[in-house]
Amino acid sequence: MENRPFSKANFLFGSDEEGREAFLQDALFAIAPRFTYQYGETRPIGISDVHEIKHRATLAGRQVFIVRQADCMTKEAAQAFLKLLEETPETSFFFLLADSSNIPETLLSRLARFPFFSQKDSSTVIQEVKWLRDELRRQTRKTGKVPQRIWKDLARYTRLSQKRISVQAIEEFYGITSRT
């Protein structure tokens, strides 16, 4: 589990459901959890679900929490989930899954993002790259440095897009040249 490509809190999104599920199964195999809990399969996650997750996260043993339809989470649930992620026990892993990346930015900022798009979703990829560009600019203005996490996400998008847009092309187009 030392070289795992995921973190404690992960967001798997995009229209390639098969790709998301394969990644999730690989992660479950690598984590080898004692317990796996799934939420949001039949209805969007609400505040009561987040309270239940918070309670279960305090139990002993390695646990995985899978939240489906994360983009349909209520506003109150998203706020409570944000607080939960800030106090995550070391033995808990979270995987939020959705077709789109429409979740609150505050919550999104606490998650490692893994996009799964098919070739016909290039407009969605472009939309996500623009969001990352804006986030990159905000963080760069705030700290004077380009955060590695956002830079890696931007590079991952360029590799995943069928257009094979180079990082250099994105740097030139958006005027982003410094990396730290």
Secondary structure as the mmCIF struct_conf table of DSSP 4:
data_model
#
loop_
_struct_conf.conf_type_id
_struct_conf.id
_struct_conf.beg_label_comp_id
_struct_conf.beg_label_asym_id
_struct_conf.beg_label_seq_id
_struct_conf.end_label_comp_id
_struct_conf.end_label_asym_id
_struct_conf.end_label_seq_id
TURN_TY1_P TURN_TY1_P1 GLU A 2 ASN A 3
BEND BEND1 PRO A 5 PRO A 5
BEND BEND2 LYS A 8 LYS A 8
STRN STRN1 ALA A 9 PHE A 13
BEND BEND3 GLY A 14 SER A 15
HELX_RH_AL_P HELX_RH_AL_P1 GLU A 17 ILE A 31
BEND BEND4 ARG A 34 ARG A 34
STRN STRN2 PHE A 35 TYR A 39
BEND BEND5 GLY A 40 ARG A 43
HELX_RH_AL_P HELX_RH_AL_P2 ILE A 47 ALA A 57
TURN_TY1_P TURN_TY1_P2 THR A 58 THR A 58
BEND BEND6 LEU A 59 GLY A 61
STRN STRN3 GLN A 63 VAL A 67
BEND BEND7 ARG A 68 GLN A 69
HELX_RH_3T_P HELX_RH_3T_P1 ALA A 70 CYS A 72
HELX_RH_AL_P HELX_RH_AL_P3 LYS A 75 GLU A 86
TURN_TY1_P TURN_TY1_P3 GLU A 87 GLU A 87
TURN_TY1_P TURN_TY1_P4 GLU A 90 THR A 91
STRN STRN4 SER A 92 ALA A 98
BEND BEND8 ASP A 99 SER A 100
BEND BEND9 ILE A 103 ILE A 103
HELX_RH_AL_P HELX_RH_AL_P4 GLU A 105 LEU A 108
TURN_TY1_P TURN_TY1_P5 SER A 109 ARG A 110
BEND BEND10 LEU A 111 LEU A 111
STRN STRN5 ALA A 112 PRO A 115
HELX_RH_3T_P HELX_RH_3T_P2 GLN A 119 ASP A 121
HELX_RH_AL_P HELX_RH_AL_P5 SER A 122 THR A 143
BEND BEND11 GLY A 144 LYS A 145
HELX_RH_AL_P HELX_RH_AL_P6 GLN A 148 LEU A 160
BEND BEND12 SER A 161 SER A 161
TURN_TY1_P TURN_TY1_P6 GLN A 162 LYS A 163
HELX_RH_AL_P HELX_RH_AL_P7 VAL A 167 TYR A 174
TURN_TY1_P TURN_TY1_P7 GLY A 175 GLY A 175
#
